[in-house]
Amino acid sequence: MLLDGFIPWPEDSVRLYREKGYWEGIPLPAVFGQIAARRGGDQAIVDGGRRASWDELWAGSSRLAAQMVRLGVGKHDRVVFQLANGIDFFVAFLALTRIGAIPVMALPPHRETEVVHFAKASGATALLIPERVKDFDYRPMAEAVRVTVPSISRVFVQGQPLAEQYSLAALAAAEVPAAEIAAIDAIPLDSNDVVLMLLSGGTTALPKLIPRTHDDYVYNLKRSAAVAGFGRDTVFLAVLPMAHNYSLGSPGFLGALYWGGRVVVAPKADCETVFGLVEREGVTAIAAAVPLVVQWLNDPKLDRFDTTSLRLVQNGGARLSPELRQRLRQRLGCQFQEVYGTAEGLLNMTRLDDPDEAVLNSSGAPICADDEIRILDIDERELPDGQSGELVVRGPYTIRGYYNAPEVNARAFTADGFYRMGDVVKKQGRCLFTEGRKKDLINRGGEKISTDEIEDMILRHPAVKGVAVVAMSDPVFGEKACACVTLTNGGALSFDELKQFLLSQKIAKFKLPERLEVLDEFPLSPAGKILRRNLREMVERNRAAEAAQRGERKDV
């Protein structure tokens, strides 16, 4: 029986995708079990001073899976999965999927508000958390979540647990009878069923849950890694959060492992750490994002390192400008690949043998011949090549509905099953060229910020009468958030007060507005709607005037 609340592909699509070999009917953990059986003692993941072979990874996941079953975690249980990058991440991910539990892939920056939402929306029964990342201790947060969400009965910790929490390392190291391991391998898994849940970009309020199946996600990671040219000689550097779809399986570290490569985990994203690992470990591929590319290219320390092993740098999350693509290729002497897509499915990638026009300017082409792409005008009519419109898609790895969200699904999908990407694009030949978004979603270096969510929180402040959060341009992150507010009579609000107020609501720091504009009134359309475009233009004018004023002072 498939997971309740999951919308499967229609039977005719299932038959087509199986006939064409896109779906092979092998559950994801079984795929990696076959690789472990072939590779045995070969090194798979390097994580600081730890080096794990396939045998070690598989044995650790076997023990951890058996211990989780003892503790009551079972098939179809949803588990909020918030672990930090490393060997433990893959061991825990394998363990959960082997018993049919479903990891809900949260990110380390998420805090109590978001984790409570993920737990409630998924009906989660457990949390997997790190002990600490930087200065944040996740263990008290987990206990607060457990109080708020009664379905959460277990908390597993990557590090030292509090009382009534469980140590992942201790569970994975404990001896388990062979019969219990055999029982894990005997758990029936349906390749049509949900294997994991990713998070949507969150165009409305908090993220929605994206159920991905064994069949579709195995194809996703296998095919995208093939387009990236991954193979036995690939050494993939994991520098972005491994729970993000791009770093997980698009193609990510799972794609590298699938094709026989090795994964190196970077503890930090600074130039010295990253390119020190490139030199020492012979890294061949890095999945990067706009802020990292900008940071690395502008760091003079980059020239100290031997980067001759590096063959490919990918960019995902937000479009990299043609100028930076060219600079990256010249500075590092490697190929560049733009990856544009969505956790809901569709992936577009520039090809390694594309002409410069496509490599430097486009957002790539769909990875599958049966990705059905349509560009629609405001009246839902399909547009020809060269005309800009809304991108909609369906295919063998694009979902047919969010988890347990019928009202959202009615808006997000067409009647014939196409997913509305929300992006405005044009198509030329086989390549797509992105031009913006239909809805207000701020893309801060690949991290998506819902304006609705932040506006709702700001409106809780007693001095705020109205609010509109808009994007402002940024040379490093692409976009940052600016909060435009009107205040109540006698009300006052400083930028620092706003930030502290939002932090008190326990949201991720990347969602904080990075500028505040206090207005007497909002510009309104004849229908009474806030003219956000006017606000964005006003913010840019004000920033330009401030920059000019600073320049005049500087010259005095």
C-alpha positions in Angstrom: 0.0 0.0 0.0 1.3 3.4 -0.9 1.6 6.3 1.5 -1.7 8.0 2.3 -1.8 11.6 1.0 0.5 10.9 -1.9 -0.7 11.5 -5.4 0.8 8.8 -7.8 1.4 9.1 -11.5 -1.5 7.9 -13.7 -1.2 4.3 -14.8 -0.6 5.1 -18.5 2.4 7.3 -17.4 3.7 4.5 -15.2 3.6 2.1 -18.1 5.4 4.5 -20.4 8.2 5.3 -18.0 8.8 1.7 -17.2 8.7 0.7 -20.9 11.3 3.4 -21.7 13.5 2.3 -18.9 13.3 5.5 -16.8 11.8 3.6 -13.9 13.7 0.4 -13.1 11.6 -0.9 -10.2 14.5 -1.0 -7.8 14.0 0.9 -4.4 16.7 3.5 -3.7 18.3 1.8 -0.8 18.5 -1.5 -2.8 20.4 0.5 -5.5 23.0 1.6 -3.0 23.1 -1.9 -1.5 24.1 -3.3 -4.9 26.8 -0.7 -5.2 28.1 -1.5 -1.7 28.2 -5.2 -2.6 30.3 -4.5 -5.6 32.6 -1.9 -4.2 33.1 -3.4 -0.7 36.3 -1.9 0.7 36.6 0.9 -1.7 36.6 4.4 -0.2 33.3 6.2 -0.6 33.2 9.3 1.6 35.9 11.4 3.1 34.8 13.5 6.1 37.6 15.4 7.8 39.8 12.7 9.4 37.2 10.0 8.8 37.3 7.9 5.6 34.5 5.4 5.1 34.4 2.5 2.8 31.2 1.1 1.2 31.4 -1.9 3.6 31.5 0.5 6.6 28.7 2.6 5.3 26.4 -0.3 4.6 27.2 -2.1 7.9 26.6 1.1 9.9 23.3 1.7 8.2 22.3 -1.9 8.9 22.9 -1.6 12.6 21.3 1.8 12.8 18.2 0.6 10.9 17.8 -2.4 13.2 18.1 -0.1 16.3 15.6 2.3 15.0 13.2 -0.6 14.4 13.7 -1.6 18.0 12.8 1.9 19.1 9.6 1.8 17.1 10.5 3.6 13.8 8.8 1.8 11.0 7.5 1.9 7.4 5.9 5.1 6.3 6.9 6.9 9.5 7.9 10.4 8.6 11.1 11.6 10.2 12.3 15.3 10.1 15.9 14.9 9.0 18.1 17.9 9.8 21.6 16.4 10.0 24.8 18.3 9.2 26.9 17.2 6.2 29.1 14.1 6.6 29.4 10.4 6.8 26.7 10.2 9.5 24.2 11.9 7.1 24.5 9.2 4.5 24.4 6.3 7.1 21.2 7.7 8.7 19.6 8.4 5.3 20.3 4.9 4.2 19.1 3.4 7.5 15.7 5.2 7.3 15.0 4.4 3.7 15.9 0.8 4.2 13.2 0.4 6.8 10.7 2.3 4.7 10.7 5.4 6.9 10.5 8.7 5.1 13.1 11.4 5.8 11.7 15.0 5.5 14.8 16.8 4.3 15.1 19.9 6.5 18.2 22.1 6.4 20.5 23.1 9.3 19.5 26.8 9.2 15.9 25.9 9.9 14.7 26.7 13.4 11.8 25.9 15.7 9.0 27.6 13.6 10.0 25.8 10.4 10.7 22.4 12.1 7.3 22.5 13.9 5.7 23.2 10.5 7.5 20.3 8.8 6.6 17.9 11.7 2.9 18.9 11.8 2.5 18.9 8.0 4.1 15.5 7.6 2.8 13.9 10.8 6.4 13.1 11.8 7.1 10.7 14.6 10.8 11.5 15.1 13.5 14.1 14.6 17.1 13.6 13.5 19.3 16.6 14.5 22.9 17.6 15.0 24.0 18.4 18.5 25.3 21.8 17.4 26.2 23.8 14.3 28.3 26.9 14.9 26.8 28.5 18.0 23.3 26.9 17.8 22.4 24.0 20.0 19.6 22.0 18.4 18.8 19.7 21.3 16.6 22.2 23.4 14.9 23.2 20.1 14.0 19.5 19.5 12.5 19.3 23.0 10.4 22.4 22.3 9.2 20.9 19.0 8.3 17.7 20.8 6.2 19.6 23.3 4.4 21.4 20.4 4.0 18.3 18.2 2.7 15.3 20.2 3.3 12.9 17.4 7.1 13.3 17.9 8.1 10.5 20.2 11.9 10.2 19.5 14.8 12.5 18.9 18.1 11.2 17.5 21.2 13.3 17.9 24.3 13.5 15.8 26.6 14.1 18.8 25.9 14.1 22.5 22.2 13.7 23.3 20.2 15.1 26.2 18.3 12.8 28.5 15.6 10.9 26.6 17.3 11.6 23.3 19.3 8.9 21.4 22.9 9.1 20.1 23.0 8.2 16.4 26.7 7.2 16.7 26.0 4.8 19.6 23.1 3.2 17.8 25.1 2.7 14.6 28.1 1.2 16.5 26.1 -1.2 18.7 26.2 -4.9 17.9 23.0 -6.3 16.4 22.1 -10.0 15.9 22.3 -11.2 12.3 18.6 -12.2 12.4 17.7 -8.5 12.9 19.8 -7.4 10.0 18.2 -10.0 7.8 14.8 -8.7 8.9 15.8 -5.2 7.7 16.7 -6.6 4.3 13.4 -8.4 4.2 11.2 -5.3 4.6 9.2 -5.0 1.4 9.6 -1.7 -0.4 7.5 -0.6 -3.3 9.5 1.4 -5.9 6.3 3.4 -6.7 6.1 4.5 -3.0 7.5 7.6 -1.4 11.2 7.4 -0.4 11.7 11.0 0.9 10.1 14.4 1.1 11.8 17.6 -0.1 10.8 21.1 0.8 9.2 23.5 -1.7 10.6 27.0 -2.3 7.7 28.3 -0.3 5.9 30.8 -2.6 3.1 30.9 -0.1 3.8 30.9 3.7 5.9 28.0 4.9 7.3 25.3 2.5 5.1 22.5 1.2 6.2 18.9 1.3 7.4 17.3 -2.0 7.0 13.5 -2.0 9.5 11.8 -4.2 9.3 8.1 -5.0 12.1 5.5 -5.3 11.6 5.2 -9.0 11.5 8.9 -9.9 14.4 9.9 -7.5 16.7 7.1 -8.7 16.1 8.3 -12.2 16.6 11.9 -11.2 20.0 11.3 -9.6 21.2 8.7 -12.2 20.3 10.8 -15.3 21.5 14.2 -14.0 24.8 12.7 -12.9 25.2 11.2 -16.4 24.6 14.6 -17.9 27.3 16.0 -15.6 29.7 13.3 -16.8 30.1 11.6 -13.4 31.9 8.2 -13.4 34.4 6.1 -11.4 37.0 8.8 -11.5 34.7 11.5 -10.1 35.7 13.1 -6.8 32.7 15.2 -5.7 33.1 18.0 -3.2 30.0 18.4 -1.0 30.1 22.0 0.3 26.4 23.1 0.2 23.9 21.4 2.6 23.6 17.7 1.6 19.8 17.8 2.4 19.1 20.3 -0.4 17.8 18.6 -3.5 20.6 20.1 -5.7 23.3 18.8 -3.4 21.5 15.6 -2.6 20.6 14.1 -5.9 20.5 16.7 -8.7 23.1 15.2 -9.2 24.7 15.9 -5.9 26.6 13.4 -3.7 24.1 10.6 -4.4 24.6 11.0 -8.2 28.4 10.8 -7.7 28.2 7.7 -5.5 25.7 6.1 -8.0 28.3 6.2 -10.8 31.1 4.9 -8.6 32.7 8.2 -7.6 34.0 9.3 -4.2 32.6 12.2 -2.1 34.7 14.6 -0.1 32.8 16.7 2.6 34.0 20.3 3.1 33.6 21.5 6.7 33.4 25.1 5.5 32.8 27.0 2.3 35.6 29.5 2.3 38.2 29.6 -0.5 41.1 28.2 1.6 39.1 25.2 2.9 37.5 24.3 -0.4 40.5 24.6 -2.6 42.8 23.1 0.0 40.6 20.0 -0.4 40.6 20.2 -4.1 44.4 20.1 -4.1 44.7 17.3 -1.4 41.9 15.0 -2.5 42.0 15.5 -6.3 38.5 16.9 -6.4 37.1 16.8 -9.9 33.6 18.3 -9.4 32.0 21.0 -7.2 28.3 21.9 -6.9 28.4 25.6 -6.1 26.0 28.5 -5.9 26.2 32.2 -6.8 27.5 33.6 -3.4 30.2 30.9 -3.3 31.4 31.5 -6.8 31.6 35.3 -6.2 33.5 34.7 -2.9 36.0 32.3 -4.5 36.7 34.4 -7.6 37.3 37.5 -5.5 39.7 35.8 -3.0 43.4 36.3 -3.8 44.2 33.1 -1.9 42.6 31.1 -4.8 45.9 31.4 -6.7 47.8 29.5 -4.0 46.2 26.2 -4.8 46.7 23.5 -7.4 43.3 23.1 -9.1 44.4 21.0 -12.1 42.3 18.0 -10.9 39.1 20.2 -11.1 37.1 19.4 -14.3 33.6 20.8 -13.5 32.0 23.5 -11.4 28.2 23.5 -11.4 26.0 26.4 -10.3 22.4 25.9 -9.0 19.8 27.6 -6.9 20.0 31.0 -8.7 21.2 32.0 -12.2 24.9 32.8 -12.5 25.6 35.8 -14.8 27.4 35.1 -18.1 30.4 37.3 -16.9 30.9 35.1 -13.8 30.5 31.9 -15.8 33.3 33.1 -18.1 35.5 34.3 -15.2 35.1 30.9 -13.5 36.1 28.9 -16.5 39.2 31.1 -17.1 40.3 31.3 -13.5 39.9 27.6 -12.7 40.5 26.2 -16.2 37.5 23.8 -15.9 34.1 23.4 -17.5 31.0 25.2 -16.2 27.5 23.8 -15.9 24.4 25.7 -15.1 21.7 23.6 -13.2 18.2 25.0 -13.2 15.3 23.1 -11.8 13.0 22.5 -8.9 12.7 20.1 -6.0 9.3 19.2 -7.5 11.1 17.6 -10.4 12.2 19.2 -13.6 15.9 19.6 -14.1 17.6 21.5 -16.9 21.4 21.4 -17.4 23.8 22.9 -19.9 25.6 20.1 -21.6 29.4 19.6 -21.4 29.7 19.8 -25.2 27.3 22.8 -25.6 28.5 25.8 -27.6 29.5 28.8 -25.6 26.3 30.6 -26.4 24.3 28.0 -24.4 27.0 27.5 -21.7 27.4 31.2 -20.9 23.8 32.4 -21.3 21.2 29.7 -21.0 19.7 27.8 -18.1 20.2 24.5 -19.9 17.9 21.9 -21.4 15.7 19.3 -19.7 17.6 16.1 -18.8 14.9 13.7 -20.1 13.5 13.4 -23.6 10.1 12.9 -22.1 10.1 16.0 -20.0 7.0 17.7 -21.4 7.6 21.5 -21.5 5.0 24.1 -22.2 5.3 27.9 -22.1 2.0 29.5 -21.4 0.6 33.1 -21.7 -1.8 34.6 -19.2 -4.7 33.0 -21.0 -3.1 29.5 -20.7 -2.3 29.3 -24.4 0.9 27.7 -25.4 3.5 30.1 -26.8 6.1 29.4 -29.6 9.8 29.4 -29.1 11.3 32.9 -28.4 8.2 34.2 -26.5 8.2 34.6 -22.7 5.6 32.9 -20.5 5.0 30.7 -17.6 6.8 27.4 -17.5 4.7 24.3 -16.9 6.0 20.7 -16.9 5.3 17.1 -16.4 7.5 14.0 -16.8 9.0 10.9 -15.2 10.5 12.7 -12.1 8.1 15.7 -11.7 5.5 15.1 -9.0 1.8 15.1 -9.6 0.9 16.8 -6.2 2.2 18.0 -2.9 1.8 15.8 0.1 -1.6 16.2 1.8 -2.3 19.6 0.1 -5.4 19.4 -2.1 -6.2 23.1 -2.1 -2.6 24.0 -3.0 -2.5 21.3 -5.7 -5.6 22.7 -7.3 -3.6 25.9 -7.9 -0.1 24.5 -8.5 -1.1 21.9 -11.2 -3.0 22.1 -14.4 -6.0 19.8 -14.9 -3.9 17.6 -17.1 -1.1 17.2 -14.5 1.4 19.8 -15.5 3.3 21.5 -12.6 3.3 25.2 -12.7 6.9 26.3 -12.0 6.0 29.9 -11.3 9.0 31.0 -13.5 8.8 33.2 -16.6 11.0 31.7 -19.3 11.5 31.6 -23.0 12.6 28.6 -25.0 15.0 28.7 -27.9 15.8 25.4 -29.5 16.2 22.9 -26.7 17.5 25.5 -24.2 15.5 27.5 -21.6 16.3 31.1 -20.7 14.9 32.2 -17.3 13.6 35.8 -17.0 12.0 36.0 -13.5 9.1 34.7 -11.5 5.4 35.1 -11.5 5.0 35.3 -7.8 7.0 37.2 -5.1 9.6 34.8 -3.9 13.0 36.2 -2.9 15.9 34.0 -4.1 18.8 34.8 -1.7 21.7 32.9 -3.2 19.5 29.8 -3.8 17.7 30.0 -0.5 14.1 30.9 -1.2 12.3 33.4 1.1 8.5 33.5 1.1 7.3 37.1 1.3 4.0 35.9 2.7 5.7 34.2 5.6 7.8 37.1 6.6 5.0 39.6 6.1 2.8 37.6 8.4 5.4 37.7 11.1 6.2 41.4 10.8 2.5 42.2 11.1 2.5 40.8 14.6 4.6 43.7 15.7 2.4 46.2 17.6 3.9 49.2 15.8 3.3 47.8 12.3 0.1 48.8 10.4 1.0 47.4 6.9 3.9 45.6 5.3 5.2 44.5 2.0 8.5 42.5 1.7 10.2 43.0 -1.7 13.4 41.9 -3.3 16.4 44.2 -3.8 19.4 43.5 -6.0 22.6 42.2 -4.5 25.9 41.5 -6.4 26.7 38.4 -4.3 23.4 36.8 -3.4 21.4 38.0 -6.4 18.6 39.2 -4.2 18.0 40.2 -0.6 14.8 41.1 1.3 13.7 44.6 2.1 10.8 45.2 4.5 8.6 48.2 3.6 6.2 49.1 6.4 3.6 51.6 7.5 3.3 52.2 11.2 0.4 52.8 13.6 -0.2 56.3 14.9 2.7 57.1 17.3 4.4 53.8 16.4 8.2 53.6 15.9 10.3 50.8 14.6 14.1 50.6 13.9 15.9 48.1 11.7 17.6 46.4 14.7 14.2 46.2 16.5 12.7 44.5 13.5 15.4 41.9 13.3 15.3 41.1 17.0 11.5 40.8 16.8 11.7 38.3 14.0 14.5 36.3 15.7 12.3 36.1 18.7 9.8 34.2 16.5 12.6 31.6 15.9 12.9 31.8 12.1 16.0 31.0 10.1 18.4 33.9 9.9 18.7 33.8 6.1 15.0 34.9 6.0 15.6 38.2 7.9 15.1 41.4 5.9 18.3 43.2 5.2 16.8 46.7 4.9 13.8 48.5 6.4 11.9 51.3 4.6 9.3 53.1 6.7 6.6 54.7 4.5 3.6 57.0 5.1 1.6 54.9 2.7 1.9 52.3 0.1 1.6 52.9 -3.7 -1.7 51.2 -4.6 -3.3 50.0 -7.9 -6.8 51.1 -8.8 -8.0 47.8 -7.3 -6.3 48.6 -4.0 -3.4 46.2 -4.4 0.1 47.2 -3.3 2.3 48.0 -6.3 5.3 45.9 -5.4 7.2 46.9 -8.6 7.0 50.5 -7.5 8.3 49.6 -4.1 11.3 47.7 -5.6 12.1 50.7 -7.8 11.8 53.1 -4.8 14.2 50.9 -2.8 16.8 50.9 -5.6 16.5 54.6 -6.0 17.0 55.2 -2.2 20.0 52.8 -2.2 21.6 54.5 -5.2 21.1 58.0 -3.5 22.7 56.7 -0.3 25.6 55.2 -2.2 26.2 58.5 -4.0 26.0 60.4 -0.7 28.6 58.2 0.8 30.8 58.7 -2.2 30.6 62.5 -1.9 31.6 62.3 1.8 34.4 60.0 1.0 35.8 62.4 -1.5 35.8 65.4 0.9 
